[in-house]
Amino acid sequence: MQKVERFEGNYFQWLKEELSGWDRLPWAVFGGGVGFQLAILLHTLIVMILTRENIDSIFINHIY
């Protein structure tokens, strides 16, 4: 039975150690995925704000 090494340190030190061994291609795929998710988030926020503005303008125009 092999002895398993136990990491001694905090989460950020562990994360730095895990990500430091990556080549360029995994970083490119990871960056593309993060960028895509960020674009979806920002697009959704913009659409929600514009939808709210359009609904508000319809109701405000009917009140006055």
Jmol script that loads the backbone (N, CA, C; Angstrom):
load data "model"
ATOM      1  N   MET A   1       0.843  -1.187   0.000  1.00  0.00           N
ATOM      2  CA  MET A   1       0.000   0.000   0.000  1.00  0.00           C
ATOM      3  C   MET A   1       0.888   1.251   0.000  1.00  0.00           C
ATOM      4  N   GLN A   2       0.568   2.188  -0.896  1.00  0.00           N
ATOM      5  CA  GLN A   2       1.374   3.398  -0.999  1.00  0.00           C
ATOM      6  C   GLN A   2       0.937   4.420   0.036  1.00  0.00           C
ATOM      7  N   LYS A   3       1.905   5.167   0.496  1.00  0.00           N
ATOM      8  CA  LYS A   3       1.599   6.245   1.430  1.00  0.00           C
ATOM      9  C   LYS A   3       1.213   7.488   0.632  1.00  0.00           C
ATOM     10  N   VAL A   4       0.076   8.085   0.947  1.00  0.00           N
ATOM     11  CA  VAL A   4      -0.432   9.257   0.251  1.00  0.00           C
ATOM     12  C   VAL A   4       0.125  10.509   0.927  1.00  0.00           C
ATOM     13  N   GLU A   5       0.671  11.428   0.084  1.00  0.00           N
ATOM     14  CA  GLU A   5       1.174  12.679   0.649  1.00  0.00           C
ATOM     15  C   GLU A   5       0.018  13.581   1.027  1.00  0.00           C
ATOM     16  N   ARG A   6       0.133  14.186   2.167  1.00  0.00           N
ATOM     17  CA  ARG A   6      -0.892  15.114   2.634  1.00  0.00           C
ATOM     18  C   ARG A   6      -0.361  16.535   2.468  1.00  0.00           C
ATOM     19  N   PHE A   7      -1.191  17.395   1.869  1.00  0.00           N
ATOM     20  CA  PHE A   7      -0.770  18.782   1.644  1.00  0.00           C
ATOM     21  C   PHE A   7      -0.899  19.557   2.946  1.00  0.00           C
ATOM     22  N   GLU A   8       0.134  20.283   3.268  1.00  0.00           N
ATOM     23  CA  GLU A   8       0.129  21.142   4.458  1.00  0.00           C
ATOM     24  C   GLU A   8       0.117  22.589   4.000  1.00  0.00           C
ATOM     25  N   GLY A   9      -0.935  23.282   4.253  1.00  0.00           N
ATOM     26  CA  GLY A   9      -1.049  24.683   3.865  1.00  0.00           C
ATOM     27  C   GLY A   9      -2.510  25.058   3.741  1.00  0.00           C
ATOM     28  N   ASN A  10      -2.764  26.296   3.334  1.00  0.00           N
ATOM     29  CA  ASN A  10      -4.142  26.743   3.198  1.00  0.00           C
ATOM     30  C   ASN A  10      -4.645  26.499   1.777  1.00  0.00           C
ATOM     31  N   TYR A  11      -5.881  26.873   1.539  1.00  0.00           N
ATOM     32  CA  TYR A  11      -6.527  26.602   0.252  1.00  0.00           C
ATOM     33  C   TYR A  11      -5.836  27.318  -0.901  1.00  0.00           C
ATOM     34  N   PHE A  12      -5.441  28.564  -0.703  1.00  0.00           N
ATOM     35  CA  PHE A  12      -4.831  29.340  -1.786  1.00  0.00           C
ATOM     36  C   PHE A  12      -3.461  28.785  -2.157  1.00  0.00           C
ATOM     37  N   GLN A  13      -2.715  28.305  -1.190  1.00  0.00           N
ATOM     38  CA  GLN A  13      -1.430  27.683  -1.486  1.00  0.00           C
ATOM     39  C   GLN A  13      -1.638  26.388  -2.270  1.00  0.00           C
ATOM     40  N   TRP A  14      -2.642  25.612  -1.896  1.00  0.00           N
ATOM     41  CA  TRP A  14      -2.952  24.385  -2.622  1.00  0.00           C
ATOM     42  C   TRP A  14      -3.380  24.702  -4.056  1.00  0.00           C
ATOM     43  N   LEU A  15      -4.244  25.707  -4.228  1.00  0.00           N
ATOM     44  CA  LEU A  15      -4.725  26.079  -5.547  1.00  0.00           C
ATOM     45  C   LEU A  15      -3.571  26.550  -6.436  1.00  0.00           C
ATOM     46  N   LYS A  16      -2.655  27.344  -5.877  1.00  0.00           N
ATOM     47  CA  LYS A  16      -1.492  27.818  -6.621  1.00  0.00           C
ATOM     48  C   LYS A  16      -0.634  26.634  -7.064  1.00  0.00           C
ATOM     49  N   GLU A  17      -0.454  25.665  -6.195  1.00  0.00           N
ATOM     50  CA  GLU A  17       0.352  24.491  -6.539  1.00  0.00           C
ATOM     51  C   GLU A  17      -0.321  23.654  -7.630  1.00  0.00           C
ATOM     52  N   GLU A  18      -1.632  23.531  -7.569  1.00  0.00           N
ATOM     53  CA  GLU A  18      -2.356  22.745  -8.567  1.00  0.00           C
ATOM     54  C   GLU A  18      -2.333  23.409  -9.944  1.00  0.00           C
ATOM     55  N   LEU A  19      -2.466  24.721  -9.992  1.00  0.00           N
ATOM     56  CA  LEU A  19      -2.564  25.416 -11.265  1.00  0.00           C
ATOM     57  C   LEU A  19      -1.207  25.767 -11.872  1.00  0.00           C
ATOM     58  N   SER A  20      -0.142  25.659 -11.105  1.00  0.00           N
ATOM     59  CA  SER A  20       1.166  26.076 -11.614  1.00  0.00           C
ATOM     60  C   SER A  20       1.752  25.083 -12.618  1.00  0.00           C
ATOM     61  N   GLY A  21       1.266  23.872 -12.680  1.00  0.00           N
ATOM     62  CA  GLY A  21       1.828  22.888 -13.588  1.00  0.00           C
ATOM     63  C   GLY A  21       1.135  22.795 -14.934  1.00  0.00           C
ATOM     64  N   TRP A  22       0.222  23.684 -15.231  1.00  0.00           N
ATOM     65  CA  TRP A  22      -0.536  23.608 -16.474  1.00  0.00           C
ATOM     66  C   TRP A  22       0.288  24.134 -17.649  1.00  0.00           C
ATOM     67  N   ASP A  23       0.048  23.555 -18.838  1.00  0.00           N
ATOM     68  CA  ASP A  23       0.631  24.061 -20.073  1.00  0.00           C
ATOM     69  C   ASP A  23      -0.237  25.193 -20.623  1.00  0.00           C
ATOM     70  N   ARG A  24       0.079  25.657 -21.830  1.00  0.00           N
ATOM     71  CA  ARG A  24      -0.678  26.773 -22.421  1.00  0.00           C
ATOM     72  C   ARG A  24      -2.089  26.374 -22.832  1.00  0.00           C
ATOM     73  N   LEU A  25      -2.256  25.199 -23.411  1.00  0.00           N
ATOM     74  CA  LEU A  25      -3.566  24.793 -23.920  1.00  0.00           C
ATOM     75  C   LEU A  25      -4.629  24.714 -22.818  1.00  0.00           C
ATOM     76  N   PRO A  26      -4.367  24.067 -21.678  1.00  0.00           N
ATOM     77  CA  PRO A  26      -5.394  24.076 -20.628  1.00  0.00           C
ATOM     78  C   PRO A  26      -5.737  25.485 -20.130  1.00  0.00           C
ATOM     79  N   TRP A  27      -4.725  26.355 -20.059  1.00  0.00           N
ATOM     80  CA  TRP A  27      -4.995  27.740 -19.647  1.00  0.00           C
ATOM     81  C   TRP A  27      -5.868  28.454 -20.674  1.00  0.00           C
ATOM     82  N   ALA A  28      -5.630  28.180 -21.968  1.00  0.00           N
ATOM     83  CA  ALA A  28      -6.433  28.805 -23.018  1.00  0.00           C
ATOM     84  C   ALA A  28      -7.877  28.320 -22.945  1.00  0.00           C
ATOM     85  N   VAL A  29      -8.070  27.026 -22.731  1.00  0.00           N
ATOM     86  CA  VAL A  29      -9.427  26.481 -22.614  1.00  0.00           C
ATOM     87  C   VAL A  29     -10.116  27.030 -21.371  1.00  0.00           C
ATOM     88  N   PHE A  30      -9.393  27.091 -20.272  1.00  0.00           N
ATOM     89  CA  PHE A  30      -9.940  27.625 -19.021  1.00  0.00           C
ATOM     90  C   PHE A  30     -10.311  29.100 -19.177  1.00  0.00           C
ATOM     91  N   GLY A  31      -9.430  29.883 -19.804  1.00  0.00           N
ATOM     92  CA  GLY A  31      -9.706  31.309 -20.021  1.00  0.00           C
ATOM     93  C   GLY A  31     -10.889  31.521 -20.946  1.00  0.00           C
ATOM     94  N   GLY A  32     -10.981  30.698 -21.987  1.00  0.00           N
ATOM     95  CA  GLY A  32     -12.134  30.796 -22.886  1.00  0.00           C
ATOM     96  C   GLY A  32     -13.437  30.482 -22.179  1.00  0.00           C
ATOM     97  N   GLY A  33     -13.414  29.471 -21.324  1.00  0.00           N
ATOM     98  CA  GLY A  33     -14.613  29.118 -20.570  1.00  0.00           C
ATOM     99  C   GLY A  33     -15.028  30.208 -19.598  1.00  0.00           C
ATOM    100  N   VAL A  34     -14.070  30.768 -18.895  1.00  0.00           N
ATOM    101  CA  VAL A  34     -14.373  31.854 -17.953  1.00  0.00           C
ATOM    102  C   VAL A  34     -14.881  33.078 -18.707  1.00  0.00           C
ATOM    103  N   GLY A  35     -14.268  33.393 -19.834  1.00  0.00           N
ATOM    104  CA  GLY A  35     -14.723  34.528 -20.635  1.00  0.00           C
ATOM    105  C   GLY A  35     -16.128  34.332 -21.166  1.00  0.00           C
ATOM    106  N   PHE A  36     -16.433  33.116 -21.603  1.00  0.00           N
ATOM    107  CA  PHE A  36     -17.774  32.814 -22.103  1.00  0.00           C
ATOM    108  C   PHE A  36     -18.819  32.948 -20.993  1.00  0.00           C
ATOM    109  N   GLN A  37     -18.520  32.418 -19.818  1.00  0.00           N
ATOM    110  CA  GLN A  37     -19.446  32.520 -18.698  1.00  0.00           C
ATOM    111  C   GLN A  37     -19.646  33.978 -18.277  1.00  0.00           C
ATOM    112  N   LEU A  38     -18.576  34.770 -18.290  1.00  0.00           N
ATOM    113  CA  LEU A  38     -18.681  36.186 -17.950  1.00  0.00           C
ATOM    114  C   LEU A  38     -19.523  36.933 -18.970  1.00  0.00           C
ATOM    115  N   ALA A  39     -19.364  36.593 -20.251  1.00  0.00           N
ATOM    116  CA  ALA A  39     -20.167  37.233 -21.294  1.00  0.00           C
ATOM    117  C   ALA A  39     -21.645  36.910 -21.121  1.00  0.00           C
ATOM    118  N   ILE A  40     -21.964  35.676 -20.786  1.00  0.00           N
ATOM    119  CA  ILE A  40     -23.363  35.295 -20.548  1.00  0.00           C
ATOM    120  C   ILE A  40     -23.923  36.049 -19.348  1.00  0.00           C
ATOM    121  N   LEU A  41     -23.139  36.152 -18.273  1.00  0.00           N
ATOM    122  CA  LEU A  41     -23.592  36.870 -17.078  1.00  0.00           C
ATOM    123  C   LEU A  41     -23.872  38.334 -17.393  1.00  0.00           C
ATOM    124  N   LEU A  42     -22.946  38.996 -18.072  1.00  0.00           N
ATOM    125  CA  LEU A  42     -23.138  40.410 -18.385  1.00  0.00           C
ATOM    126  C   LEU A  42     -24.297  40.619 -19.351  1.00  0.00           C
ATOM    127  N   HIS A  43     -24.439  39.739 -20.326  1.00  0.00           N
ATOM    128  CA  HIS A  43     -25.543  39.838 -21.272  1.00  0.00           C
ATOM    129  C   HIS A  43     -26.879  39.687 -20.551  1.00  0.00           C
ATOM    130  N   THR A  44     -26.951  38.737 -19.633  1.00  0.00           N
ATOM    131  CA  THR A  44     -28.188  38.528 -18.875  1.00  0.00           C
ATOM    132  C   THR A  44     -28.527  39.751 -18.032  1.00  0.00           C
ATOM    133  N   LEU A  45     -27.530  40.344 -17.388  1.00  0.00           N
ATOM    134  CA  LEU A  45     -27.781  41.533 -16.573  1.00  0.00           C
ATOM    135  C   LEU A  45     -28.277  42.691 -17.430  1.00  0.00           C
ATOM    136  N   ILE A  46     -27.657  42.881 -18.590  1.00  0.00           N
ATOM    137  CA  ILE A  46     -28.068  43.973 -19.480  1.00  0.00           C
ATOM    138  C   ILE A  46     -29.488  43.751 -19.973  1.00  0.00           C
ATOM    139  N   VAL A  47     -29.815  42.511 -20.359  1.00  0.00           N
ATOM    140  CA  VAL A  47     -31.163  42.212 -20.844  1.00  0.00           C
ATOM    141  C   VAL A  47     -32.190  42.424 -19.730  1.00  0.00           C
ATOM    142  N   MET A  48     -31.856  42.035 -18.506  1.00  0.00           N
ATOM    143  CA  MET A  48     -32.789  42.239 -17.390  1.00  0.00           C
ATOM    144  C   MET A  48     -33.045  43.726 -17.153  1.00  0.00           C
ATOM    145  N   ILE A  49     -31.987  44.532 -17.205  1.00  0.00           N
ATOM    146  CA  ILE A  49     -32.145  45.977 -16.981  1.00  0.00           C
ATOM    147  C   ILE A  49     -32.982  46.596 -18.098  1.00  0.00           C
ATOM    148  N   LEU A  50     -32.685  46.231 -19.352  1.00  0.00           N
ATOM    149  CA  LEU A  50     -33.436  46.800 -20.468  1.00  0.00           C
ATOM    150  C   LEU A  50     -34.895  46.360 -20.451  1.00  0.00           C
ATOM    151  N   THR A  51     -35.152  45.111 -20.071  1.00  0.00           N
ATOM    152  CA  THR A  51     -36.534  44.627 -19.973  1.00  0.00           C
ATOM    153  C   THR A  51     -37.293  45.397 -18.904  1.00  0.00           C
ATOM    154  N   ARG A  52     -36.646  45.626 -17.795  1.00  0.00           N
ATOM    155  CA  ARG A  52     -37.291  46.381 -16.711  1.00  0.00           C
ATOM    156  C   ARG A  52     -37.586  47.810 -17.165  1.00  0.00           C
ATOM    157  N   GLU A  53     -36.638  48.422 -17.863  1.00  0.00           N
ATOM    158  CA  GLU A  53     -36.844  49.792 -18.350  1.00  0.00           C
ATOM    159  C   GLU A  53     -38.004  49.851 -19.337  1.00  0.00           C
ATOM    160  N   ASN A  54     -38.106  48.870 -20.223  1.00  0.00           N
ATOM    161  CA  ASN A  54     -39.205  48.862 -21.192  1.00  0.00           C
ATOM    162  C   ASN A  54     -40.552  48.670 -20.511  1.00  0.00           C
ATOM    163  N   ILE A  55     -40.609  47.777 -19.542  1.00  0.00           N
ATOM    164  CA  ILE A  55     -41.867  47.550 -18.826  1.00  0.00           C
ATOM    165  C   ILE A  55     -42.251  48.797 -18.034  1.00  0.00           C
ATOM    166  N   ASP A  56     -41.278  49.414 -17.390  1.00  0.00           N
ATOM    167  CA  ASP A  56     -41.560  50.642 -16.637  1.00  0.00           C
ATOM    168  C   ASP A  56     -42.059  51.752 -17.555  1.00  0.00           C
ATOM    169  N   SER A  57     -41.455  51.879 -18.722  1.00  0.00           N
ATOM    170  CA  SER A  57     -41.869  52.955 -19.622  1.00  0.00           C
ATOM    171  C   SER A  57     -43.287  52.719 -20.144  1.00  0.00           C
ATOM    172  N   ILE A  58     -43.677  51.478 -20.336  1.00  0.00           N
ATOM    173  CA  ILE A  58     -45.048  51.183 -20.784  1.00  0.00           C
ATOM    174  C   ILE A  58     -46.053  51.572 -19.706  1.00  0.00           C
ATOM    175  N   PHE A  59     -45.791  51.173 -18.463  1.00  0.00           N
ATOM    176  CA  PHE A  59     -46.737  51.472 -17.395  1.00  0.00           C
ATOM    177  C   PHE A  59     -46.749  52.951 -17.030  1.00  0.00           C
ATOM    178  N   ILE A  60     -45.607  53.603 -17.082  1.00  0.00           N
ATOM    179  CA  ILE A  60     -45.565  55.031 -16.738  1.00  0.00           C
ATOM    180  C   ILE A  60     -46.314  55.827 -17.813  1.00  0.00           C
ATOM    181  N   ASN A  61     -46.195  55.468 -19.072  1.00  0.00           N
ATOM    182  CA  ASN A  61     -46.897  56.179 -20.128  1.00  0.00           C
ATOM    183  C   ASN A  61     -48.418  56.003 -20.020  1.00  0.00           C
ATOM    184  N   HIS A  62     -48.869  54.896 -19.514  1.00  0.00           N
ATOM    185  CA  HIS A  62     -50.324  54.688 -19.381  1.00  0.00           C
ATOM    186  C   HIS A  62     -50.910  55.384 -18.162  1.00  0.00           C
ATOM    187  N   ILE A  63     -50.081  55.653 -17.172  1.00  0.00           N
ATOM    188  CA  ILE A  63     -50.580  56.307 -15.964  1.00  0.00           C
ATOM    189  C   ILE A  63     -50.829  57.775 -16.219  1.00  0.00           C
ATOM    190  N   TYR A  64     -49.936  58.458 -16.927  1.00  0.00           N
ATOM    191  CA  TYR A  64     -50.063  59.905 -17.106  1.00  0.00           C
ATOM    192  C   TYR A  64     -50.805  60.245 -18.346  1.00  0.00           C
TER     193      TYR A  64
END
end "model"
wireframe off; spacefill off
backbone 0.3
color backbone group
